[in-house]
């Protein structure tokens, strides 16, 4: 096995070990401290365990910014699209997360599609790039447990919930690069390329329930390991507000997301490379059935 791939697999395993060690009373707990008491019902957690099947539907918006470089047909271009300019460069975007849960087990899928276009290297050239980007994530969460971190109060008290996650991410990218030629006529040469791949991903989710209504949620994963992309990582941090809507459990979510992938295929004039970080604020709405 190549050393680079072996190193990334070891990094993924280390991430899981760190997550387990952070469990209250686990290997990461300080010696001599009193262990937190595990609770059966996480009434103040954002994602409580249920004895019945429940479906959570979460449409959300992601104000995507992009940093990195894209190589299409051997032609490399720097991409620098700030999310503050998103209204000028975004042609279309749609995002939805679905999660089916019962007891400790949850199955999820997340579908994301965006089309953006912008000038690149504006100070040096008049090149233009157009990108169509799609993801389909799929997998499962397993609830390790819920732990009370404070004495129970009328508002619920602090409750920590930890989930392990495993699954995959399908990625589709269609890139079009328009290069302006030299000379007074400045004829354009349009180069197109598209790629798709599937990454295995592993990670986890931590939720800190502060009250019955308010929680903080962090999800992270790493993937690729040379199976699809060379390496990828994804981090989502968000604040959650729970409330009742037509007698159903609902939530408002707001936070920030980062997603990075390093994918390369082909060589020379047929080379395609995607070395880009997507990032930006997210806002969503969840309703439970």
N, C-alpha and C positions, 0 to 999 in steps of 0.2 A: 504494500500500500504506500503511495507517495507520502512523503513526510508532511507536506502542506495539508493534505486531506486528513491524515492522522491527527495533526495538531488541532484542526477544527473540530473533529469528533471529540477529542479530549476536552476542548473548551466547552462543548455542549454538555458533556457528562459532568464537568466541574460546575456548570451552572445549576444542574439538578441537585448536585451534592450540597451546594451552598444554600439552595432553597430549603432542602430538608434540614440542614443544620440550623436554619433560622427559626425552625419550629420552636415555640415556647416549650422548654423542658427537654429539647433535643440536644444534639452534640454542640450546638452553638450557644447554649444557655450557660451563664456563669455559674461556677460551682458555689454551692451554699445558698443560692437564692431559692425562694419558694416558687414552685412551679405554678403556672397559671392553670385554672380549672377549666377543663373542656366543657362546653355547653352543648346540650342536645338540640336546642332551637336557637338559630341565629336571627332573632327578631329584628336586630338592628343592622344585619348584614345586607349589602345591596343585592346579593344573589343567594337567598336563603334556600336551605334544603327543603324539598317538598316530598310528601309521600305519594303524590299523584303526578301523572305526566302533565307538564306545563310547557307551553310554547311562548317564547319571548321574541317579539318582532321589533327590530330597532333600525328604522331608517335614519341615516345621519348624513351630515355634510362635512366635507374635508376641504379646507382652503389650501390646496396643494401648492407648495413651492418645490423647486427642483434645483439641485446642485450636483455637478459632476461632468461626465463626458459620455458621448454616444459616438460609436464608430459604425458607419454603414458603408458596405462595399469598399472597405479600406480607407474611407474618408472620415477623419476624426473631427468632431465639433464639440466645443465647450458649451455646456448648458447652464444658464444661471437665470432662473425664473423665480422671483420673490413672490411669496404668497400675498404681499400687499398689493401686487399688480394683477392679482388673479382675475379680476373682472375684465381686464383687458386681454388676457391670453386664454381664458377658459372658454372653450366652445360648448362642451357638455360634460356633465358628471352625474353619476348615480351610484349610491352606496346603500347596502342593506345588510344587516346581520340577523341571522335566525338561530335560535338556540332552543333545543328540546331537552328538558331536564326531568329527572325523577331520582329522588334520594341523592346519592353521591355522584351519579353519572349524568353528564350532559353531552349531547351531540350538537355540533354547530357547523354552520357554513356562513361564509361572508363573501358577498359579490360586490366588486368595485369596478367601475369603468370611468375613464376620463379621456378627453381629447383636448390637447393644448397645442398652441402654436405661438411662436415668437421668433424675433430676429436673434441671432447669436453672434458673438464677437462684434457687437455694433461699432466699436471704436476702430476696428481694423478692416472689416469687410461688410458686405451687404448680403451675407448668407442668411437663409431662413430655414427653420426646422419645424416640422409638424409631427406630433407624437400621438398615437392612440395606444392607450395602456389599459389592460384589464387584469384583474386578479379574481381567482376563486379559491378561497381558503376552506378547508374542511378538516374535521377532526373531532376530538373528544376531550372534555375536562373530567378529572376525577377529584372529588373533594376529599382532601386529606383530613380536614377537620375544622372546627370553629372553636376559638379560644376566647374566654373572657379575660380582658386585660385590666378591668377595673371592677369595683363593686357595682352591683346592679343599681340603677336609678330609675326614676320615673320615665326618663327619656331613653332608657335601654342600656346605657353604658357602652364602653369600648369593646368591640368584638372583632377579632381577626379571623378571617377565612382564607385558607390556602388551597389552591387547586393545582394539580399537575396537568399538563396538556401535551398531546401528541397528535400529529396529523400531517397535512400536506398543503402546498400552495401552488396552484397552477397560475402561470404568468404568461400573458400574451402582449407583445410589443410590436407595433407597426410604426416605423420611422421613415420620414421622407425629408431628405436634405436637398435644398435648392441652392446651388453654388453659382455666384455671379462671376462670369469670365472677365479676363483682363481686356483692356483696350476700350476704345470709344463706343463700340457697339454693345459690349458687355452681355453677350449671350449667356443664358442660364443653362446649367446642366443639372437635371433633377435625378437624384439617386434615391432609390427606394429599397427598403429591406424590412423583413419581418422575422420574428423568432418567437418560439414558445417553448416552455419547459415546466417541469414539475419538481419542486423541492420537498424533501421531507423536512418537517419542522418539529422541534421539541421546545418546551418552555413551561411557563406557569402563570398563575394569576393570583394576586394578593388583594384582598378587599378589607378595608378597615371601616367597620360600621361605627359611626360616632354617635348618632342618635337613631331613632326609628326612621327618620326621614333623610338623614344626611350620611353619606359614605364617600370614601376615597378608594379608587380602584386603579391598579397597575397591572398590565399584562406585558409579558416579554417573551420572545422566542428567538431561536437561532436555527438556521437551516442551510440547505444546499449540500455542503460537505463534498462537493465534486460530483454529486449525483445529477443535479440539474445545473444550478449555478455553482460557482466556486464557493461562494459564501453569501449568506444573507442574514439580516437581523431586523427585528421589528419591536418597537416599544410604544405602548399606549398608556398615557396617564390621564385620568379624568376624575372630576367631582360629580357626584350623583345625588339627585334630590328625588325622593319617592313621594308619591301621593296617590289618591284614589281618583279614578276617572270612570264614571258610569259603573261603579262597583267593581272595577277591575284595577289590578295593580299597574301603575304607570310610573315612569321615571323620566326626568330630564338629565341629560349628560352633557358635560362640556370639558374639554381638555386639549391635549396636544398629542400628535402622533409623528413618529419617525419610522421610515422603512428604507432599508438599504439592500441593494443586491449587486453582486459582481458576477456578471455572466459574459462568457466569451465563446465564440464559435467561428470556425474557419480561419483562413489566413490570407495575407496579401490583399488582392482586390476583392476577395470574397469574405473578408473579415467582418464580423459583427461583434461589437462589444458594448455592453451596458454596465457602466460603473457610476451609478447615480443614487443619491439620497433624496427621497421624497419626504417632505415635512410640512407641518402646518397645523393650525387650530382645527378642532373637530367639535361639532355640536350635534346632538341627536335626541331622539324621543323614543321611548320604549313603552310598549303595552303588552300585557301578559294575558294569555288565553288558557 
